[in-house]
Amino acid sequence: MPPLTQTTAIPAFRKTGETFTSGAKTLPQRYLVSPEIFAKEQAVIFSTQWVCVGHLSQIAKAGDYFTSEVAGESLIIVRDQKATIRGFYNVCRHRGTRLCEDKGGQFRAIQCPYHAWTYGLDGRLLGAPHMDKVQGFDKAEHSLHAIELALWEGFIFVNLANEPTPLEEVFAPLTGKFTHWNLPKLRSAKRIEYDVRANWKLIFENYSECYHCPGVHPALSKLTPYDSAENDLCEGPFLGGFMPITKGHSLTMTGNACALPVGDIKGEDHARVFYYSIFPNMLLSMHPDYVMVHQVWPKSPERTLILCDWLFHPEAFDRPDFHPNDAIEFWDMTNRQDWHVCELSQQGIASRAYRPGPYSPRESIPAAWDREYLRYVG
């Protein structure tokens, strides 16, 4: 399997159609309905690649934690007493009991609900009742099993592989690209979970084109022309570019900016929205006044859980001109429009009549995403 790295230089922005590969077609049916393909994806993609599980703002204080499920494994992500972000399998070293059932909260220590083995926030076994009577028992040999964890622009990534390529090497093509967006310091104002009855790949393909926007997203199309996309990442694991905001100052229900600028955004970027997909499970949408992030989690060939967060500048929250719902309501409406057509696609693809159809020149990024995906599953 080739490494998830991109060695070519990032090109200048270009119109979407210029990168179109003639003859590209949608994926064959088996990739979207087969349990065997789904199992292979979990094994060769979600068990071996860096996947986004959250943002630093979720665990701002020592002891803060959340749990995440990756490739069928339950994980604990926690900030320890020295402010280090750590990740562990949610499995007691005694008899394998799941340690934590909650989605998130505060730990003073991590204690097993079964036999009260207790672990520090750094994973060390601190207490094991009556085990001092077991000959040769050494607490140092029974720390929680750690997972590979790394940070990128404030986002927390994990990798279940034993010796993964370091995240900074994988993400080298993006070094410095988003720094001025202030991403590590942003805070989430809202998370919405969507349970979508569609294959996870349809979510990425839908996100990566606006060919569908005039009919599916009338409100969005009034603020940003559907045929205006310009892309600077056109091959590999990172794909996307920007679209201009031609009416109003942001993508909100009112068309007005709803918060302070998220970062040091200069020049024409004040009137642009940037969309990037980060293989295999992150969609990053950056607006002048907020950032929207989707985590995409496949649950079956026909079902995907999507976690959507709206992030804002931390100083925006206490200002009278902070109106996060203006953005949240706009994208909740738009998201649900997208999920509906993805579900319709899933229903049609499951038909015996389905055959791969040709991509249009306005769908070059979905075609590129398919090529990247096929590098892993063949």
C-alpha angles and dihedrals in degrees: 000000000000117000119260093249135119117209101176120098118258107260127221119272114283138180113271096242094057092072095048117131109217113234096025113150137187119268121282116259097256092066090060104039109023119109088203092056090046091053090048091052090054090050102042102029114023094035095048109031134072108266128188114242102169151309133283091246089069091067103032098151135049108275095025112132144167133191127230135184117225122177090340094311122119112222135190117217112193141167109229129212091273091052092252115145111230136181129206139174108258091239129114115231091224108063101341098261118165104255102203129032099177125091092230147331142119129317128197085178134343110254128183111236091216110055100357099247102168129210133191121239087259090059098253117141106246103172137017114171115235093352090114085078092060110097113241095007110151119187090205089067094056106059118141115276107259125215128214108267133177140167130234120182091333095311121120117229129185133192124198095199118110096234109012125181105267113266093234089059093047092048095042092114088062097049108139093352097116102023094112090059090073090225100163093057099048122110130214117243096182143007123199122188117212123196103203123190094218139089114273093239091061088059091057094044092050092048092051099062140044096200085110096047103094093060101029103036111035093160093049092047091057091060102038126022112245093223097050101088118134117188131203099174108056107155137035133025095324118061137168149061139197144300124204122246101227101173123045126348104281144006099272137121090264097035089237127119108265101197147008115299108276094228148340094316113173140190119339093358087081086073099041138085117209123210123192133169116208111199128270109008115354133092115187119196115181122194127176092256104028144012124227119202128189123197109201116207120181112218100173137341088277102033135065131180113213123194112199122192129185111210126196139180108280092233091055095071097074098043124102091229092060109116106161094165089066088068098032094053091046094054096037086059091045094045092053090050088053095047090050094056090043089055090049088051091051091051092051095044089055089061122103086232094064119113126168109274129211120267116232123231086259090063101060093123095053088049090051090048090053090052091053092048092050090055087072106037099030 
